[in-house]
Structures are given as C-alpha cells and as structure tokens.
C-alpha cells in the first residue's frame, strides 16, 4: 500500500480523501491542518488528524504528501520545504511562475533525495499534456484553449470583495461562435473578449446600490474589464439552491495541417465536463501520487511535471495488464 498524507483539508483535501477510497493500492494515513485537529472531522476511519507543526514526526510513515494549499502564497513555500521530508505532489497553477517554482522544488528534492511533482490537475495538467501531444503531432498549426462553462473560484472571490456584495458566484463561459470557428478549421485570431464571457450571480447587502455594484464588477481590471460580463442580482436562497456546486471544464484544440503543400487539415480536440472541479483535480493528483511513489522506488529524485512522466506510472495496472486491456 502507498501511504498518503494530505496537507490541508479544504475542498481539494476532501477530494483527495474521496479519491483514495477508489484506489485499492493507496491508503490515507494522516491529514495535517492549521486548525485545531480536534475540530476537524474526516471520513477515513483510522487516519490521524494532526497539526501542521507535527508533520516532521511522520517523515518515515508517509510515502507521498499531497499539498493542497493555494498557489499565491502557500505552495511556493510549502512544496520546496516539504520536498526535504517527503515525496510531494502539488497543484501549483500560476502558469507564469511555473519555471521558478520548478527550479525551487527541484533543488530541494534533489538535495534530499525525493520526488516532487508540481502543477498537477487539469489546467495545468491534463490540458497541458494534450497541448504538448498536439504540438508534437501537428507542428504546423494553432493552439486554442477554452475554459468553462464553470465556476471560477478566483473571480467569484473578486466579486464578493466588492462593497455592497454579500455573496456571489461567477461562471466563465466559452463563446460558442468562436469555439465552432476553431472546430471548423477557420484558424481564427481571437481576442480575450471573443473567446469567453463572464456571468455573475450576486446577492446584495441590504441597502446596496445595484447599479454601482454592477459597474464596479464590469470595470474591474484583470478580472472583468476585458470581457463581456453579465450581472444578475438574486436572493441568497436562489444562490444557495441553484449555485452551490463547483462545476467546470473546457476544451483544448489544435488546428493543423499535413501534406507536402499543407493541403490536408486536421483538428485535435480534448474536452472535460466536470461536476466538481476540486474533486476531479484531486483524482488527477492521486494518480500522480502513485507515479511519485514508483519513481522514488526506482531511485529517481528532483522535480517533475506531467511532461516528464510516462502514462504507465499513473496506473495501478501492470504493464501486461495495460497492454492487454487498454493498448
């Protein structure tokens, strides 16, 4: 059995716990939390709940530590630090800072003889793999990535910080005409506004000015100002009833050509439709925990991304079983 520890018990940590239940070769041995462990109730009988300060005591009792913190401030510190103690897997998703994060984790993991797999999930992660495969197969072509329809947790948080907003959710929605143009092989040049729209469902504080709130949301730089944004004002009851889940998904496409004169067109498309963004992300993380364990057993160390790991390392099946059932 591969012994798993979970660092952080929010949406991602709970999703990892559920994913472990579906994998017979994995077992959850400990959850680490910043909260008082006595106040944290988990689902797995027999697994320990510990304070983060006690993590070093588990150095020889955990095969892979899953890091469930945020990419802004948690993971840049935690992943290289815990790579000194354990094999680690994280879901770092700040695309522009991945090279820097890789270098920091690689240094720590190599020095202490562990494997660190970073930026695991669906984007970065599964979408990254599909972009890479498509680029390798069709070097003459264009990449397109569309996200949604789904809840953006960062954008939802941004609208909740607007004065006068009590609660809210924001959905990212691909523009259907743009998506169809790519699927039709038209190779369009698309601006940010032409690829996605944003739809907000907002509960106002009592006495708040709806018009002012709407204007502030629509003009918010880096979040909404570059998009066609619709704001709906609803009750808390409607929000709780109709928008309590965290769905997401999207599409990765590459339009390319082959032939001596580039006369034949091809479209590669990969899509996801997810009821729960964190639970799907957790399932990807758990598969890569298995890979981290296998690589470590082979004596490898250092930082890896999804690009560096052969697909067979993700599976609990043997090579013989994979060749017989999936190849």
Secondary structure by P-SEA (a helix, b strand, c coil): cbbbbbccccaaaaaaaaaaaaccccccccccccccccccccccccbbbbcccccccccccccbbbbbccccccccccccccccccccccccccccaaaaaaaaaaaaaaaabbbbbccccccccaaaaaaaaaaaacccbbbbbbbcccccaaaaaaaaaccccccbbbbbbccaaaaaaaaacccccccccccbbbbbbbbbcccccaaaaaaaaaaccccccccbbbbbbbcaaaaaaccccccccbbbbbbbcccccccbbbbbbbbbbcccaaaaaaaaaaaaaaaaaaaaaaccccccccccccccccccccaaaaaaccc
